Amino acid sequence: MVYLISFGAGILAGVLYGVINVRSPAPPAIALIGLLGMLAGEQIVPVAKRVIDGIPLTRAWFASECQTKITGVPVNANTEAEDTRQG
């Protein structure tokens, strides 16, 4: 449902740009790469806090804290998808 809302908002923005005869601010590929950079950049803060506090960076912590915020997919969904492929 969130994807449909996001897609709808994008369509609405595109229609608005068309009505006022303005080009989109960035080509789609560049905009998407910029968004990915923003999501990845947000994760520097929690990683830096752990390093400063002397807490080790583990794969499980990264998957639960950073990966889900970057991809939007909860850790449990990844585990369930792997289980259905194996069994």
Secondary structure, DSSP 4 states (H G I P E B T S, - for coil): -HHHHHHHHHHHHHHHHHHTT---SS-HHHHHHHHHHHHHHHTHHHHHHHHHHT----HHHHIIIIIHHHH---HHHHHHHHHHHH-
